[in-house]
């Protein structure tokens, strides 16, 4: 009877040690972190490309317009900004502000 208890105990210890040894925890977490980093980088590149595309579209839209239309668009944009309450601020603050 005593021998059976020792056998079960040794078997349980062996199983715990062998499962822990084969886990490869460090390598898997490193791969996961590397994958997350790569996905984050791809996401940033995609956002950057999208912003660039939007800016190019705005430039193209402005270049297509005639000179009179560009002036009218500029005046309208200024009026809209004034109506929204966007004020430029004191000229000295604008000159010496940190970007």
C-alpha positions in Angstrom: 0.0 0.0 0.0 2.8 2.4 0.9 4.5 1.6 -2.5 1.3 2.6 -4.4 1.2 6.0 -2.6 4.8 6.7 -3.5 4.2 5.7 -7.0 1.2 8.0 -7.4 3.2 10.9 -5.7 6.2 10.4 -8.0 4.0 10.2 -11.0 2.2 13.4 -10.1 5.5 15.2 -9.5 6.9 13.9 -12.8 3.8 15.1 -14.7 4.0 18.6 -13.2 7.7 19.0 -14.0 7.4 17.6 -17.5 4.4 19.9 -18.4 6.3 23.0 -17.1 9.5 22.0 -19.0 7.7 21.7 -22.3 5.7 24.9 -22.0 8.2 27.2 -23.8 6.6 30.2 -22.1 9.3 32.7 -22.8 9.5 32.1 -26.5 5.8 32.2 -27.1 5.4 35.5 -25.2 8.3 37.0 -27.2 6.6 36.0 -30.5 3.3 37.4 -29.3 5.0 40.7 -28.4 6.8 40.8 -31.7 3.5 40.2 -33.6 1.7 42.9 -31.6 4.6 45.3 -32.4 4.4 44.5 -36.1 0.6 44.9 -36.2 0.9 48.3 -34.4 3.5 49.4 -36.9 1.3 48.4 -39.8 -1.7 50.2 -38.3 0.4 53.4 -37.9 1.6 53.1 -41.5 -2.0 52.6 -42.7 -3.2 55.7 -40.8 -0.3 57.8 -42.2 -1.0 56.7 -45.7 -4.7 57.5 -45.3 -3.9 61.0 -44.0 -1.5 61.6 -46.9 -4.2 60.5 -49.3 -6.7 62.9 -47.8 -4.2 65.8 -48.0 -3.5 64.9 -51.7 -7.2 64.9 -52.4 -7.6 68.3 -50.8 -4.7 69.7 -52.9 -6.1 68.3 -56.1 -9.5 69.7 -55.3 -8.0 73.2 -54.8 -5.9 72.9 -58.0 -8.9 72.1 -60.1 -10.7 75.3 -59.2 -10.5 78.5 -61.1 -8.9 81.6 -59.5 -12.3 83.2 -58.7 -13.6 80.0 -57.1 -10.5 79.7 -54.9 -11.0 83.3 -53.7 -14.6 82.6 -52.9 -13.8 79.4 -51.1 -11.2 81.3 -49.0 -13.6 84.0 -48.1 -16.3 81.5 -47.2 -13.8 79.5 -45.0 -12.9 82.7 -43.1 -16.5 83.6 -42.5 -17.3 80.1 -41.3 -14.3 80.2 -38.9 -15.4 83.6 -37.6 -18.9 82.3 -37.0 -17.6 79.3 -35.1 -15.7 81.6 -32.8 -12.2 80.7 -34.0 -10.1 83.7 -33.3 -6.5 84.1 -34.2 -5.4 85.5 -30.9 -3.0 88.4 -30.2 -0.4 88.7 -32.9 2.6 88.6 -30.5 1.3 85.3 -29.0 1.0 83.9 -32.6 4.5 85.0 -33.5 6.2 83.6 -30.4 4.2 80.5 -29.7 5.9 77.1 -29.5 4.9 74.6 -32.1 
